[in-house]
Amino acid sequence: MPLERVSALLLSPYFAMSSGERSARAEFDAFELRKARVLRPEISLRGLVEMMDGSKRRAKFPQVLGTLRAMQRVAGRLQGLDERSHAEWAEKMREFLMTAAWGSGGGDTSVEFQTQRKWESALDEVATLDFDGVAVDYAQALEALERVARLTMFAPESREAPVQVMGPLEAAGSTFDAVWFLHAGELDWPMPAVGSSLLPWHLQRELEMPGTDPTLDSERAQRITERIAASAGSIVFSYAKESSEGNQRPSPLLTGIGLETVKAAEFVESESQRTIVELEDIADAAQVQAPPDRVIRGGAKVLELQAACGFRAFAEKRLWATELESIEPGMDARESGTALHKALEIFWDEVKTQDNLRSMTMEERDEALIWCVARALKKTAEASATDWDKAYVEVQRERLRRLLSGWLELELERRLPFEVKLSEKEFKDVRVGPLRLSVRMDRVDVVEGGEVLIDYKTGSASPNDWLTQRPTAPQLPLYAILSQADQLQGVAFGLVKAGKDRGLQGYAASDGVLPKPTRLKEAATLEAQVERWREVLVRLAEEFYSGDARVSPKTYPGTCAHCGQRIFCRLNVSLLEEDDEQEDGSVAEVSRG
């Protein structure tokens, strides 16, 4: 089943639920099931049992785990059965639902009891399809059950509810204190009547069945309308003046209702009155407590979020308010990027220098890449359970091999010989202003005169993103201010992608360090630019440390497009412009509604 449906099943109060397991099942869904590194966003019953059995929360949900194991045993008996009658399949379905403890934790309310009884009658109706004596397989029986369920009209009886919602046919014979009839426009009422496709047309005409005679259908709808209008002392007919199909008028059936039938009937057209009220300003003078003196999780992401929007950084890195990750088919962009980083790390740990790369033949290089990519995708390959999964992993292996083969061709074209000094090196405690961060450098090359910092990117990136007061990608500027200024010869994005956009893009201290360096716009030298970055990043660190949580997106709608804090920050989108950023990099604060 798709993981979304499995997730809904685990959180359902009608599936083997006990009050003590609700929280543990929700934690398993959020932190293990959704983050499972599966190649496809689906899981089998057996796979779910194995995952829950190996969970560290296993002791917290024994009931659902036992139920799933029992379901697995029943499913094993049912699998592979030959064709049977509808009645036999209906009994098998009942057995499976009983094994799944369906409805065990849902309570015993009247509505639930009536719903369960109606479901049982739907299963009984499936059994009546055996009149022709034809045996069917399980898929056909399930399709028949779904068809019966769709065609079954059901509204639970509620004797004490002061407000009841029902259809026009269900209201027959009832009396009310007041009635509000919705969708009374000409496009919705009367509802179109459709004849039966299973009965001869002449028989339907002879029996005057709905959908065979427009005049008779109109008369029936007129009688229903008059009956409903007479069922209460106060009645309102309403409709939408505008719909997706255009403007509409009241249903023509309403014009035939006489005052002798309805005590009071009138069409009311009212416009809501708008009132202008004075905006109340409240000064928020509360001071935010400084973060503890320890390494803050997130690394350069903390500064990136603070540059994008102070409130988003505060919500995600101080309050830890994050949205659940979506599940996508196959490897998502982050997983693909991680595999690429890992493959390059393994490759340069072995090859080390450009000279060694030059000495390799094409066959040796391809063989090394195949080995590195296989190690990078090892965990993904181990999660492959089906032939489809294995084929998908093989496609990913070939894609990465081709991509990295083209990248190594570019590495051979660099003019200055280099040696890879560090690859995916983590620095667990570095200071940026008042903050202590943990950062990971993708790569540091040693060239003549010093070092070159490289940050791999598989998407779009530009060195211009580093030059504003609120840098979009501050990772490399952060690495630059942490390095020795007199040794820094270049900083560059390593754009590892197919096509003409592949290459090293960044700034260099001298010629030959990068193939085509970007020209510095404001600073005269790379060293001077690093000092500007230091000022910008220290200021952002101080803002985060002091609790500057203003709702101030850098640009709209780009900054807010993929933010998970839109509801939390109460963003007043009417005050945002598409270009909030000023020429000097300052951004007007956006008020909250």
C-alpha positions as CSV (number, residue, x, y, z in Angstrom):
1,M,0.0,0.0,0.0
2,P,1.1,3.6,-0.5
3,L,2.8,5.0,2.7
4,E,0.2,7.7,2.9
5,R,-2.6,5.1,3.3
6,V,-0.5,3.1,5.7
7,S,0.1,6.2,7.8
8,A,-3.6,7.0,7.9
9,L,-4.3,3.4,8.9
10,L,-1.8,3.5,11.8
11,L,-3.3,6.7,13.1
12,S,-6.9,5.6,12.7
13,P,-8.9,5.0,16.0
14,Y,-10.7,2.2,14.2
15,F,-7.6,0.0,13.7
16,A,-6.4,-2.0,16.7
17,M,-6.2,1.3,18.7
18,S,-5.7,1.5,22.4
19,S,-5.4,4.7,24.4
20,G,-1.9,3.9,25.5
21,E,-0.5,3.3,22.0
22,R,-1.8,6.4,20.2
23,S,1.2,8.6,21.0
24,A,3.8,5.8,20.2
25,R,2.1,5.1,16.9
26,A,2.1,8.7,15.9
27,E,5.8,9.0,16.8
28,F,6.6,5.9,14.7
29,D,4.7,7.3,11.8
30,A,6.4,10.7,11.9
31,F,10.0,9.7,12.7
32,E,10.4,6.2,11.2
33,L,7.8,5.3,8.7
34,R,7.9,8.6,6.8
35,K,11.7,8.7,6.9
36,A,12.2,5.2,5.8
37,R,14.7,5.1,3.0
38,V,12.5,3.1,0.6
39,L,12.8,3.4,-3.1
40,R,9.1,3.6,-3.7
41,P,6.6,5.3,-1.4
42,E,4.8,2.1,-0.6
43,I,5.3,-0.8,1.8
44,S,4.0,-4.4,2.1
45,L,2.3,-5.9,5.1
46,R,5.4,-8.0,5.7
47,G,7.7,-5.0,5.4
48,L,5.6,-3.0,7.9
49,V,5.8,-5.8,10.4
50,E,9.5,-6.0,10.0
51,M,10.0,-2.3,10.4
52,M,7.8,-2.0,13.5
53,D,9.5,-5.2,15.0
54,G,12.9,-3.5,14.6
55,S,11.8,-0.1,15.9
56,K,13.2,1.2,19.2
57,R,9.6,2.1,20.1
58,R,8.5,-1.6,19.7
59,A,7.6,-2.0,23.4
60,K,5.2,0.9,23.2
61,F,2.7,-0.6,20.6
62,P,2.4,-4.3,21.3
63,Q,-1.3,-4.4,20.3
64,V,-0.9,-3.1,16.8
65,L,2.2,-5.2,16.2
66,G,0.3,-8.3,17.3
67,T,-2.6,-7.4,15.1
68,L,-0.4,-6.9,12.1
69,R,1.2,-10.3,12.6
70,A,-2.2,-11.9,12.8
71,M,-3.3,-10.1,9.6
72,Q,-0.1,-11.4,8.0
73,R,-1.1,-15.0,8.8
74,V,-4.6,-14.6,7.5
75,A,-3.3,-12.9,4.4
76,G,-1.0,-15.8,3.8
77,R,-3.9,-18.2,3.9
78,L,-5.9,-16.1,1.5
79,Q,-3.1,-15.5,-1.0
80,G,-3.3,-17.7,-4.0
81,L,-6.9,-18.9,-3.5
82,D,-8.7,-19.8,-6.6
83,E,-11.9,-18.3,-7.8
84,R,-14.8,-18.5,-5.4
85,S,-18.4,-17.2,-5.0
86,H,-19.1,-13.7,-3.9
87,A,-20.6,-15.0,-0.6
88,E,-17.4,-16.9,0.2
89,W,-15.3,-13.8,-0.5
90,A,-17.5,-11.7,1.7
91,E,-16.9,-14.1,4.6
92,K,-13.2,-13.9,4.0
93,M,-13.4,-10.1,4.1
94,R,-15.2,-10.3,7.4
95,E,-12.5,-12.6,8.8
96,F,-9.8,-10.2,7.7
97,L,-11.5,-7.2,9.3
98,M,-12.1,-9.1,12.6
99,T,-8.4,-10.0,12.6
100,A,-7.5,-6.4,12.0
101,A,-9.6,-5.5,15.1
102,W,-11.5,-3.1,13.0
103,G,-13.5,-0.7,15.2
104,S,-12.0,-2.0,18.4
105,G,-11.0,1.5,19.7
106,G,-13.6,3.6,18.0
107,G,-16.2,3.6,20.9
108,D,-19.8,2.5,20.9
109,T,-21.6,5.6,19.8
110,S,-24.9,5.3,18.0
111,V,-23.5,6.7,14.8
112,E,-20.6,4.1,14.8
113,F,-23.0,1.3,15.6
114,Q,-25.3,2.3,12.7
115,T,-22.3,2.6,10.3
116,Q,-21.1,-0.8,11.2
117,R,-24.5,-2.3,10.7
118,K,-24.8,-0.6,7.3
119,W,-21.4,-2.0,6.3
120,E,-22.5,-5.5,7.3
121,S,-25.6,-5.1,5.1
122,A,-23.3,-4.0,2.2
123,L,-21.3,-7.2,2.6
124,D,-24.6,-9.2,2.6
125,E,-25.6,-7.5,-0.6
126,V,-22.3,-8.6,-2.3
127,A,-23.3,-12.2,-1.4
128,T,-26.6,-11.8,-3.4
129,L,-24.5,-11.4,-6.6
130,D,-24.1,-15.2,-6.8
131,F,-27.4,-15.5,-8.7
132,D,-25.6,-16.5,-11.9
133,G,-23.4,-19.0,-10.2
134,V,-20.2,-17.6,-11.7
135,A,-17.1,-17.8,-9.5
136,V,-14.8,-14.7,-9.3
137,D,-11.3,-13.9,-8.0
138,Y,-10.6,-11.6,-5.1
139,A,-10.0,-8.5,-7.2
140,Q,-13.4,-8.9,-8.8
141,A,-15.1,-9.4,-5.5
142,L,-13.4,-6.4,-4.0
143,E,-14.5,-4.3,-7.0
144,A,-18.1,-5.4,-6.5
145,L,-17.9,-4.5,-2.9
146,E,-16.6,-1.0,-3.7
147,R,-19.4,-0.6,-6.3
148,V,-22.0,-1.6,-3.7
149,A,-20.5,0.8,-1.1
150,R,-20.6,3.7,-3.5
151,L,-24.2,3.2,-4.4
152,T,-25.4,2.7,-0.8
153,M,-27.2,5.7,0.6
154,F,-26.6,6.1,4.3
155,A,-27.4,8.8,6.8
156,P,-27.2,7.8,10.5
157,E,-30.3,8.3,12.5
158,S,-30.0,11.1,15.0
159,R,-32.9,11.7,17.3
160,E,-31.4,14.3,19.6
161,A,-29.3,16.5,17.3
162,P,-30.8,20.0,17.0
163,V,-29.3,20.4,13.5
164,Q,-29.5,17.7,10.9
165,V,-27.8,17.6,7.5
166,M,-29.6,15.4,4.9
167,G,-30.5,15.2,1.3
168,P,-33.9,16.1,-0.3
169,L,-35.0,12.5,-0.5
170,E,-34.0,11.7,3.1
171,A,-36.1,14.6,4.4
172,A,-39.3,13.0,3.2
173,G,-42.0,12.9,5.8
174,S,-40.1,14.9,8.4
175,T,-41.1,18.2,10.0
176,F,-38.7,20.9,11.2
177,D,-38.6,24.2,13.1
178,A,-36.6,25.7,10.2
179,V,-35.0,24.6,7.0
180,W,-32.1,25.9,5.0
181,F,-32.1,24.5,1.5
182,L,-28.6,24.8,-0.1
183,H,-27.8,24.8,-3.8
184,A,-31.2,26.1,-4.9
185,G,-29.8,27.6,-8.1
186,E,-30.8,26.7,-11.6
187,L,-27.5,24.8,-12.2
188,D,-27.9,22.5,-9.2
189,W,-31.6,22.0,-8.6
190,P,-33.3,19.9,-9.8
191,M,-30.5,17.3,-9.9
192,P,-30.1,15.5,-13.2
193,A,-31.8,12.1,-13.2
194,V,-30.0,9.2,-15.0
195,G,-31.6,6.1,-16.2
196,S,-30.3,2.6,-15.5
197,S,-27.9,1.1,-18.0
198,L,-28.8,-2.5,-17.0
199,L,-32.5,-2.4,-17.9
200,P,-34.1,-2.1,-21.4
201,W,-35.1,1.5,-22.3
202,H,-38.7,0.6,-23.2
203,L,-39.2,-1.1,-19.8
204,Q,-37.9,2.0,-18.0
205,R,-40.2,4.2,-20.1
206,E,-43.1,1.9,-19.4
207,L,-42.5,2.0,-15.6
208,E,-41.9,5.8,-15.7
209,M,-38.5,5.4,-14.0
210,P,-36.4,8.5,-13.3
211,G,-34.3,9.7,-16.2
212,T,-36.7,8.5,-18.9
213,D,-39.1,11.5,-19.2
214,P,-37.9,15.1,-18.5
215,T,-41.5,16.2,-17.8
216,L,-42.0,13.5,-15.1
217,D,-38.6,14.2,-13.6
218,S,-39.5,17.9,-13.3
219,E,-42.8,17.1,-11.7
220,R,-41.1,14.9,-9.1
221,A,-38.6,17.6,-8.3
222,Q,-41.4,20.1,-8.0
223,R,-43.3,17.9,-5.5
224,I,-40.1,17.4,-3.5
225,T,-39.5,21.1,-3.4
226,E,-43.1,21.9,-2.3
227,R,-43.0,19.1,0.4
228,I,-39.7,20.5,1.8
229,A,-41.1,24.0,1.8
230,A,-44.1,22.9,3.7
231,S,-42.1,21.0,6.3
232,A,-41.1,24.0,8.4
233,G,-42.5,27.4,9.4
234,S,-39.3,29.2,8.3
235,I,-37.4,28.2,5.2
236,V,-34.5,29.7,3.3
237,F,-33.5,28.8,-0.2
238,S,-29.9,29.9,-1.0
239,Y,-27.6,29.5,-4.0
240,A,-24.3,30.9,-5.3
241,K,-24.8,33.7,-7.7
242,E,-21.5,32.8,-9.4
243,S,-20.2,29.4,-10.1
244,S,-17.5,27.8,-12.2
245,E,-20.0,27.6,-15.1
246,G,-20.9,31.3,-14.8
247,N,-23.6,33.4,-13.2
248,Q,-26.8,31.6,-12.2
249,R,-30.4,32.5,-11.1
250,P,-32.7,30.8,-8.6
251,S,-34.1,27.4,-9.7
252,P,-37.2,27.7,-11.8
253,L,-38.9,25.2,-9.4
254,L,-39.0,27.9,-6.7
255,T,-41.2,30.2,-8.8
256,G,-44.0,27.5,-8.6
257,I,-44.2,27.6,-4.8
258,G,-47.4,29.5,-3.8
259,L,-47.9,31.5,-0.6
260,E,-50.7,29.1,0.3
261,T,-48.0,26.4,0.6
262,V,-45.3,28.5,2.2
263,K,-46.0,30.7,5.1
264,A,-43.2,33.1,4.3
265,A,-41.1,32.9,1.1
266,E,-38.8,35.6,-0.2
267,F,-35.5,35.9,-1.9
268,V,-32.9,37.7,0.2
269,E,-29.9,39.3,-1.4
270,S,-27.6,40.8,1.2
271,E,-24.1,42.1,1.0
272,S,-22.0,41.9,4.1
273,Q,-21.2,45.4,5.4
274,R,-17.6,46.2,5.8
275,T,-16.5,48.1,8.8
276,I,-13.2,49.9,9.0
277,V,-11.6,49.6,12.4
278,E,-8.4,51.2,13.7
279,L,-5.4,49.0,13.8
280,E,-4.2,48.4,17.3
281,D,-0.4,48.5,17.8
282,I,1.2,46.6,20.6
283,A,4.8,47.0,21.4
284,D,6.5,43.6,22.0
285,A,9.1,44.5,24.6
286,A,9.7,40.9,25.8
287,Q,13.3,39.8,25.6
288,V,14.1,36.4,24.1
289,Q,16.4,34.3,26.2
290,A,19.9,33.7,24.7
291,P,20.5,30.2,23.4
292,P,22.6,27.9,25.7
293,D,26.4,28.0,25.3
294,R,26.8,24.9,23.2
295,V,27.0,23.8,19.6
296,I,23.8,24.6,17.8
297,R,22.6,22.0,15.4
298,G,22.2,23.1,11.8
299,G,25.6,24.6,10.9
300,A,25.5,27.1,8.1
301,K,21.7,26.5,7.7
302,V,21.2,28.6,10.8
303,L,22.8,31.6,9.1
304,E,21.0,30.8,5.8
305,L,17.6,30.9,7.5
306,Q,18.4,34.0,9.4
307,A,19.3,35.7,6.2
308,A,16.1,34.5,4.5
309,C,13.7,35.5,7.4
310,G,14.4,36.0,11.1
311,F,11.2,34.4,12.1
312,R,11.8,31.2,10.1
313,A,15.3,30.8,11.7
314,F,13.8,31.3,15.1
315,A,10.9,28.9,14.5
316,E,13.1,26.1,12.9
317,K,16.3,26.4,14.9
318,R,15.1,27.7,18.3
319,L,11.6,26.3,18.5
320,W,12.3,23.3,16.2
321,A,9.0,23.7,14.4
322,T,9.3,21.7,11.2
323,E,6.8,20.1,8.8
324,L,6.7,16.4,8.1
325,E,8.8,15.5,5.1
326,S,6.8,14.6,2.0
327,I,7.3,11.1,0.4
328,E,8.4,11.0,-3.2
329,P,8.9,8.1,-5.6
330,G,12.5,7.0,-5.7
331,M,15.4,9.1,-4.4
332,D,14.6,12.7,-3.7
333,A,17.0,15.6,-4.5
334,R,18.7,15.4,-1.0
335,E,19.3,11.7,-1.2
336,S,20.7,12.0,-4.8
337,G,23.0,14.8,-3.6
338,T,24.2,12.8,-0.6
339,A,25.1,9.9,-2.9
340,L,27.0,12.2,-5.2
341,H,28.9,13.7,-2.3
342,K,29.8,10.3,-0.9
343,A,31.0,9.0,-4.3
344,L,33.3,12.0,-4.8
345,E,34.6,11.7,-1.2
346,I,35.5,8.0,-1.8
347,F,37.1,8.8,-5.1
348,W,39.4,11.6,-4.0
349,D,40.3,9.7,-0.8
350,E,41.8,7.1,-3.1
351,V,43.1,9.2,-6.0
352,K,44.3,12.3,-4.0
353,T,45.8,14.5,-6.8
354,Q,45.2,15.7,-10.3
355,D,48.5,14.1,-11.4
356,N,47.2,10.7,-10.3
357,L,44.0,11.4,-12.1
358,R,45.9,12.2,-15.3
359,S,47.9,8.9,-15.0
360,M,44.7,6.8,-15.1
361,T,43.4,5.3,-18.3
362,M,39.8,5.7,-19.3
363,E,39.1,2.1,-18.3
364,E,40.7,2.6,-14.9
365,R,38.8,5.7,-14.2
366,D,35.5,4.1,-15.1
367,E,36.3,1.1,-13.0
368,A,37.1,3.4,-10.0
369,L,33.9,5.4,-10.5
370,I,31.8,2.2,-10.7
371,W,33.3,1.1,-7.4
372,C,32.8,4.5,-5.7
373,V,29.2,4.8,-6.9
374,A,28.4,1.3,-5.7
375,R,29.7,2.1,-2.2
376,A,27.8,5.4,-2.2
377,L,24.5,3.6,-3.0
378,K,25.2,0.6,-0.7
379,K,22.4,1.4,1.8
380,T,20.0,2.1,-1.0
381,A,20.8,-1.1,-2.7
382,E,20.4,-3.1,0.6
383,A,16.9,-1.6,0.9
384,S,16.0,-3.1,-2.6
385,A,13.3,-5.7,-2.1
386,T,11.9,-6.2,-5.6
387,D,13.2,-6.5,-9.1
388,W,11.8,-3.0,-9.7
389,D,13.9,-1.6,-6.9
390,K,17.1,-3.4,-8.1
391,A,16.5,-2.0,-11.6
392,Y,16.0,1.5,-10.2
393,V,19.3,1.3,-8.3
394,E,21.0,0.1,-11.4
395,V,19.7,3.2,-13.3
396,Q,20.9,5.4,-10.5
397,R,24.4,3.8,-10.6
398,E,24.7,4.4,-14.3
399,R,23.4,8.0,-14.0
400,L,25.9,8.9,-11.3
401,R,28.8,7.2,-13.2
402,R,28.0,9.3,-16.3
403,L,27.6,12.5,-14.3
404,L,30.9,12.0,-12.4
405,S,32.8,10.9,-15.5
406,G,31.9,14.3,-17.2
407,W,32.9,16.1,-14.0
408,L,36.3,14.4,-13.9
409,E,36.9,15.6,-17.4
410,L,36.5,19.1,-16.2
411,E,38.9,18.5,-13.3
412,L,41.6,17.5,-15.8
413,E,41.3,20.8,-17.5
414,R,42.3,22.9,-14.5
415,R,45.5,24.7,-15.2
416,L,47.1,24.6,-11.7
417,P,47.8,21.1,-10.4
418,F,45.9,20.4,-7.2
419,E,45.8,17.9,-4.3
420,V,42.5,17.2,-2.4
421,K,43.5,18.0,1.2
422,L,40.1,17.6,2.8
423,S,36.9,15.9,1.6
424,E,33.6,16.0,3.5
425,K,35.6,17.2,6.6
426,E,33.4,18.1,9.7
427,F,34.4,20.8,12.1
428,K,32.3,20.2,15.2
429,D,32.8,23.4,17.1
430,V,33.6,26.7,15.3
431,R,32.7,30.2,16.5
432,V,30.9,32.8,14.3
433,G,30.3,35.8,16.5
434,P,28.4,34.6,19.6
435,L,27.4,31.3,18.0
436,R,29.0,27.9,18.1
437,L,28.3,25.9,15.0
438,S,29.2,22.5,13.5
439,V,30.1,22.7,9.8
440,R,31.1,20.3,7.1
441,M,33.3,21.4,4.2
442,D,32.7,19.5,1.0
443,R,36.3,19.9,-0.3
444,V,39.6,21.8,0.2
445,D,42.2,21.7,-2.6
446,V,45.8,22.6,-2.2
447,V,47.2,24.6,-5.1
448,E,50.3,26.7,-5.7
449,G,50.1,29.6,-3.2
450,G,47.4,28.3,-1.0
451,E,44.0,26.6,-0.8
452,V,40.7,26.5,-2.8
453,L,37.4,25.8,-1.1
454,I,34.8,23.9,-3.2
455,D,31.1,23.3,-2.4
456,Y,29.4,20.8,-4.6
457,K,26.0,21.7,-6.1
458,T,23.7,19.7,-8.3
459,G,21.2,22.5,-8.8
460,S,21.4,26.1,-9.8
461,A,23.8,28.4,-7.9
462,S,25.6,31.6,-8.5
463,P,28.5,33.4,-6.7
464,N,26.3,36.5,-6.8
465,D,24.3,34.9,-4.0
466,W,27.2,35.6,-1.6
467,L,27.4,39.4,-2.2
468,T,24.3,40.7,-0.5
469,Q,23.7,41.6,3.1
470,R,21.5,38.6,3.3
471,P,23.3,35.9,1.3
472,T,21.2,33.1,-0.1
473,A,23.9,30.4,0.2
474,P,26.4,31.4,3.0
475,Q,28.2,28.1,3.3
476,L,31.3,29.0,1.3
477,P,31.6,32.5,2.8
478,L,31.4,30.8,6.2
479,Y,34.1,28.3,5.2
480,A,36.2,31.2,3.9
481,I,36.1,33.2,7.2
482,L,37.1,30.1,9.1
483,S,40.2,29.5,6.9
484,Q,43.5,31.3,7.0
485,A,43.1,34.5,5.0
486,D,46.7,34.5,3.6
487,Q,46.3,30.9,2.3
488,L,43.0,31.3,0.6
489,Q,43.3,31.3,-3.2
490,G,39.7,30.7,-4.3
491,V,36.2,29.8,-3.3
492,A,33.9,28.2,-5.9
493,F,30.7,26.2,-6.4
494,G,31.4,22.9,-8.0
495,L,28.3,22.6,-10.3
496,V,28.2,18.8,-10.9
497,K,25.5,18.6,-13.5
498,A,25.1,17.6,-17.1
499,G,25.4,20.0,-20.0
500,K,27.1,23.4,-20.4
501,D,26.3,24.6,-16.9
502,R,28.8,22.2,-15.4
503,G,31.9,23.8,-14.0
504,L,33.6,25.7,-11.2
505,Q,32.1,29.1,-10.5
506,G,33.5,31.5,-7.9
507,Y,36.2,34.0,-7.0
508,A,40.0,33.5,-7.2
509,A,42.9,35.5,-5.8
510,S,45.0,35.0,-8.9
511,D,44.9,33.8,-12.5
512,G,44.8,30.1,-13.2
513,V,43.2,29.1,-9.9
514,L,39.8,28.7,-11.5
515,P,39.0,28.1,-15.2
516,K,36.7,31.1,-15.5
517,P,36.6,33.1,-12.2
518,T,33.8,35.5,-11.6
519,R,34.9,39.2,-11.2
520,L,34.5,40.7,-7.7
521,K,32.1,43.6,-7.8
522,E,32.8,45.6,-4.7
523,A,35.9,44.3,-3.0
524,A,39.3,44.8,-4.7
525,T,40.7,41.5,-3.6
526,L,39.5,38.2,-2.4
527,E,40.9,38.9,1.1
528,A,38.9,42.1,1.3
529,Q,35.8,40.2,0.2
530,V,36.3,37.7,3.0
531,E,36.4,40.5,5.5
532,R,33.1,41.7,4.2
533,W,31.6,38.2,4.5
534,R,32.9,38.1,8.1
535,E,31.0,41.3,8.9
536,V,27.8,40.0,7.3
537,L,27.9,36.5,8.9
538,V,28.8,37.8,12.4
539,R,25.8,40.3,12.2
540,L,23.5,37.4,11.2
541,A,24.9,35.3,14.0
542,E,24.3,38.2,16.5
543,E,20.7,38.6,15.2
544,F,19.9,34.9,15.7
545,Y,21.6,34.9,19.1
546,S,19.6,38.0,20.3
547,G,16.4,36.4,19.2
548,D,15.6,38.7,16.2
549,A,12.5,36.9,15.0
550,R,10.9,39.6,12.8
551,V,8.8,38.3,10.0
552,S,10.9,39.8,7.2
553,P,11.3,37.5,4.2
554,K,14.1,38.6,1.9
555,T,12.1,38.3,-1.3
556,Y,8.5,37.4,-1.9
557,P,7.2,35.0,-3.0
558,G,10.4,33.1,-3.5
559,T,11.5,33.1,0.2
560,C,8.1,32.1,1.4
561,A,7.2,29.6,-1.4
562,H,8.6,26.5,0.4
563,C,8.5,27.7,4.0
564,G,6.7,25.5,6.5
565,Q,6.0,28.3,8.9
566,R,3.5,30.3,6.9
567,I,0.6,29.6,9.2
568,F,2.8,29.9,12.3
569,C,4.1,33.4,11.4
570,R,0.6,34.7,10.4
571,L,2.1,36.3,7.3
572,N,-0.1,39.1,5.9
573,V,0.4,38.4,2.2
574,S,-1.5,41.6,1.2
575,L,1.5,43.7,2.4
576,L,4.1,41.8,0.5
577,E,5.5,42.9,-2.8
578,E,7.3,40.6,-5.3
579,D,10.5,42.7,-4.9
580,D,10.9,43.7,-1.3
581,E,14.7,43.8,-1.3
582,Q,16.1,47.2,-1.7
583,E,19.3,48.1,-3.7
584,D,21.4,48.2,-0.5
585,G,20.1,44.8,0.6
586,S,17.9,46.1,3.3
587,V,14.3,44.7,3.5
588,A,11.3,46.4,5.0
589,E,9.8,44.4,7.9
590,V,6.5,42.7,7.1
591,S,3.9,43.1,9.7
592,R,1.8,40.3,11.0
593,G,-2.0,40.3,10.7
